[in-house]
Amino acid sequence: MAEKLRIFKDEENKYHFKTKTDNRVDIEHKDKRLRFKLNKWGGEASAEVFLDMVEADTHTFIGNKIEIEDSKKKIRIYPIDTRSTKDFYGDILDDIQVEDGGLRFELVYKEKPPTYPFNISIVSKNLRWSRQPFLTQEDIEKGIKCPFNVEGSLAVYHISKKNNEYLTGKAFHVYRPIAEDALGNKAWCEIEVDRYIDPTSLTVTPPQEFMDDAVYPVVIDPDFGETGIGGSAWPIASNDGKGGLISIRSGSAHTMPAPGGTANYIRAYIGGDVVCDCKAFINQRDSGGAGPMPR
């Protein structure tokens, strides 16, 4: 079993832990509020998140968790480790997420709040935030799969760089939060940013009907996971049940930029339990043969 990510106290009100890729996550209690900062590529890119929803003079650091609370709300911060999507209710996939570790903060409403969305101030440096779409019926029919907590989530990339030490250029992933009440009832929340290049605000909105009918306390848990792997999956091969292999042609259609250019390579992350040979092509126009791709 992998060693658990541990929070260390640096000085009064200041803490940190390291992800599995040795990236530093800083946590601080300052001006009566908690904040944390995710650093990537030696600090070349980062996201600082200000948790202004709770104000208090003191905090606790017990059991690898940092907590701050007032009479109506509580915020809890702690590291998260690799997990499977089968841990999420209703999801039949068994995809691995947060393979490099990450951070979760929980906002706990002790009683029904007067307003449901909560806004979080962020300072983003050299990052592009991309909201992930929900699968359409056409996507599902093509065999595209996406974990429930990735649909409607935020994938965060370096603003311009990838390859070599940047790999795909992905910094981390902000997964779609879940709200859970005292009886274990759950509901998905919406999450969005005010802009996609270095945003300044992140908004989490739980469903109004759920919050109206919930038995309090209610916990809402945005996860900031460090990962370089995309959340959606295209099928490329499967077993036919008779010892053979079914090949599947998969891909996407994009507009060719003018005046074109030279592609040096094609790179993809391939997983699963089917062993197969793969080929990748860039076609200027679909051949129109068997299994044609959309133009």
C-alpha positions in Angstrom: 0.0 0.0 0.0 1.3 3.4 -0.9 2.4 5.8 1.8 -0.4 8.1 2.9 0.1 11.8 2.0 0.9 13.7 5.2 0.4 17.3 6.1 3.4 18.9 7.9 3.3 22.1 10.0 6.0 24.6 8.8 5.3 27.3 11.4 2.3 28.8 13.2 -0.8 28.7 10.9 1.3 27.4 7.9 1.3 23.8 6.6 2.2 21.8 3.5 2.2 18.4 1.9 3.7 16.9 -1.2 1.9 15.1 -4.0 3.3 11.8 -5.4 5.0 13.9 -8.1 6.7 16.0 -5.4 4.6 19.1 -6.1 4.0 21.2 -3.1 0.5 22.1 -1.7 0.5 24.9 0.8 -2.2 25.5 3.4 -2.5 28.6 5.5 -4.8 30.1 8.1 -4.6 33.9 7.5 -6.9 36.8 8.1 -9.3 34.4 9.9 -9.7 32.3 6.7 -8.2 29.2 5.2 -6.5 29.2 1.9 -4.5 26.6 -0.1 -2.2 26.8 -3.1 -1.5 24.1 -5.6 1.9 24.4 -7.3 2.9 22.7 -10.5 6.2 22.5 -12.5 8.3 24.1 -9.8 5.8 26.9 -9.3 5.7 27.9 -13.0 1.9 27.3 -12.8 -0.3 27.5 -9.7 -3.8 28.0 -8.3 -4.4 29.7 -5.0 -7.9 29.1 -3.5 -9.3 31.4 -0.8 -12.0 29.7 1.3 -13.8 32.9 2.5 -17.0 31.0 3.5 -15.9 30.6 7.1 -14.2 33.1 9.4 -12.6 32.1 12.7 -9.6 33.2 14.8 -8.5 29.6 15.4 -8.3 26.3 13.6 -7.5 22.7 14.5 -5.0 20.3 13.0 -5.9 16.8 14.0 -5.6 13.4 12.2 -4.0 14.9 9.1 -7.0 17.3 8.7 -7.2 21.1 9.2 -10.6 22.5 10.2 -12.0 25.9 10.8 -15.6 26.6 11.9 -18.2 29.2 12.9 -21.7 28.7 14.4 -23.2 27.7 11.0 -20.5 26.3 8.8 -17.2 24.3 8.9 -14.4 23.9 6.4 -12.2 20.8 6.5 -9.0 20.3 4.3 -7.0 17.1 3.9 -5.0 15.2 1.2 -6.7 12.6 -1.0 -5.1 9.5 -2.5 -5.6 7.3 -5.6 -9.2 6.1 -5.9 -11.5 4.2 -8.2 -14.7 5.7 -9.8 -16.6 2.7 -8.6 -16.5 4.4 -5.2 -19.0 7.0 -6.5 -22.7 6.2 -6.3 -24.3 5.0 -9.5 -21.0 4.8 -11.4 -20.3 1.4 -12.9 -16.9 2.4 -14.2 -13.7 1.3 -12.5 -11.3 4.1 -13.6 -8.4 5.2 -11.5 -8.4 8.9 -10.6 -6.1 11.2 -8.7 -3.2 8.8 -9.3 -0.7 11.5 -8.2 -2.7 12.6 -5.1 -4.6 15.8 -4.4 -6.5 17.9 -2.0 -10.1 17.8 -0.8 -11.9 20.6 1.0 -15.3 19.9 2.6 -17.8 22.7 3.2 -20.2 21.6 6.0 -23.5 23.4 6.4 -24.7 22.8 9.9 -28.1 24.3 9.0 -29.9 25.3 5.9 -28.1 28.3 4.3 -30.0 31.4 3.1 -28.4 31.0 -0.4 -27.1 27.9 -2.0 -24.3 28.7 -4.5 -21.0 29.6 -2.9 -18.3 31.6 -4.6 -14.6 30.9 -4.1 -11.9 33.5 -5.0 -8.9 32.0 -6.8 -5.6 33.3 -8.2 -4.6 31.3 -11.2 -1.2 31.5 -12.8 -0.4 30.2 -16.3 -3.4 27.9 -16.3 -6.3 27.2 -18.7 -9.5 25.9 -17.1 -11.7 23.8 -19.3 -15.2 22.7 -18.4 -15.9 19.1 -19.4 -19.1 18.4 -21.3 -21.8 15.9 -20.4 -22.0 12.9 -22.7 -24.7 13.0 -25.4 -26.7 10.1 -26.5 -24.6 10.0 -29.7 -21.4 9.8 -27.5 -22.9 6.9 -25.6 -23.8 5.0 -28.7 -20.3 5.4 -30.0 -19.0 3.7 -26.8 -17.5 6.9 -25.2 -17.3 6.6 -21.5 -16.9 9.2 -18.8 -17.1 9.0 -15.0 -20.0 10.8 -13.5 -17.7 13.1 -11.5 -15.8 14.1 -14.7 -18.9 15.2 -16.6 -19.4 18.9 -15.8 -16.0 19.1 -14.0 -13.0 21.3 -14.7 -9.8 20.1 -16.4 -6.9 22.4 -15.8 -3.9 22.7 -18.1 -0.8 24.8 -18.6 -1.8 27.8 -20.6 0.5 26.9 -23.5 3.1 24.2 -22.7 3.1 20.4 -23.0 5.5 17.5 -23.8 8.7 16.5 -22.0 8.3 17.4 -18.3 4.8 18.8 -19.0 3.5 15.6 -20.5 0.0 16.4 -21.7 0.2 19.8 -20.1 -2.5 18.8 -17.6 -1.9 20.3 -14.1 -4.9 18.9 -12.2 -8.6 18.2 -12.3 -11.4 19.8 -10.2 -14.0 17.0 -10.0 -17.7 17.6 -9.9 -18.7 17.9 -6.2 -21.2 15.8 -4.4 -23.5 17.1 -1.7 -24.4 14.6 1.1 -26.8 15.1 4.0 -26.9 13.5 7.4 -29.0 10.5 6.1 -26.6 9.7 3.3 -28.7 11.2 0.6 -26.5 12.6 -2.2 -26.8 14.9 -5.2 -24.4 16.2 -7.8 -23.5 19.9 -7.7 -22.6 22.3 -10.6 -19.1 23.8 -10.7 -17.9 26.6 -13.0 -15.4 29.4 -13.3 -15.9 33.0 -14.4 -13.4 32.7 -17.2 -11.2 29.9 -18.7 -7.8 31.6 -18.8 -6.6 32.4 -15.3 -10.0 32.8 -13.7 -10.6 34.8 -10.5 -13.8 33.0 -9.2 -15.1 29.5 -8.9 -18.8 28.8 -8.1 -20.3 25.6 -6.7 -24.0 25.3 -6.8 -25.9 22.4 -5.1 -29.4 21.5 -6.3 -32.0 23.7 -4.7 -34.5 20.9 -4.1 -31.8 18.8 -2.4 -30.8 21.6 -0.1 -34.4 22.4 0.7 -35.3 18.8 1.7 -31.9 17.7 3.2 -31.4 16.6 6.8 -28.6 18.8 8.1 -25.6 18.8 8.3 -24.8 18.8 4.6 -21.3 18.2 3.3 -20.1 19.4 -0.1 -16.7 18.1 -1.2 -14.8 19.6 -4.2 -11.7 17.6 -5.0 -8.6 19.0 -6.6 -6.7 16.0 -8.0 -3.3 16.0 -9.6 -3.4 13.9 -12.7 -2.0 13.9 -16.3 -4.6 11.5 -17.6 -7.8 12.6 -19.4 -11.1 11.6 -17.8 -13.1 10.4 -20.9 -12.3 7.2 -22.8 -12.8 6.2 -26.4 -13.0 2.4 -27.1 -10.5 1.1 -29.6 -10.7 -2.7 -29.1 -12.7 -5.3 -27.2 -12.9 -9.1 -26.8 -15.5 -10.8 -29.0 -16.2 -13.5 -26.4 -14.7 -16.2 -28.6 -11.0 -15.5 -28.1 -10.8 -13.0 -30.9 -10.5 -9.2 -31.0 -12.9 -6.6 -32.3 -11.1 -3.5 -33.6 -12.9 -0.1 -33.3 -12.1 2.9 -35.3 -12.2 6.0 -33.0 -11.3 9.6 -33.4 -12.4 13.2 -33.7 -12.9 15.6 -36.6 -11.3 19.0 -36.4 -11.0 22.0 -38.8 -7.6 22.0 -40.5 -5.8 25.3 -39.5 -4.7 27.4 -42.5 -2.1 27.1 -44.0 -1.7 23.7 -42.3 1.5 22.5 -40.7 3.7 19.6 -39.9 2.7 17.0 -37.3 5.8 15.4 -35.7 4.0 12.7 -33.7 0.7 11.6 -32.2 0.5 10.7 -28.5 -2.3 9.0 -26.6 -2.8 7.4 -23.2 -4.0 3.8 -23.7 -5.3 1.6 -20.9 -7.6 -1.4 -20.3 -7.2 -5.1 -20.1 -7.2 -5.9 -23.9 -3.8 -6.4 -25.5 -3.8 -5.0 -29.0 -1.6 -3.2 -31.6 -2.6 0.4 -32.3 -2.1 2.8 -35.2 -2.8 6.5 -35.3 -3.4 8.6 -38.3 -4.1 12.2 -39.2 -6.3 12.3 -42.4 -7.0 15.5 -44.3 -10.2 13.8 -45.5 -12.1 10.7 -44.5 -11.6 7.8 -46.9 -15.3 7.0 -46.8 -14.5 3.3 -46.4 -15.6 0.9 -43.7 -16.4 2.6 -40.5 -16.0 6.2 -41.9 -15.3 9.0 -39.4 -17.4 12.2 -39.5 -15.9 15.0 -41.5 
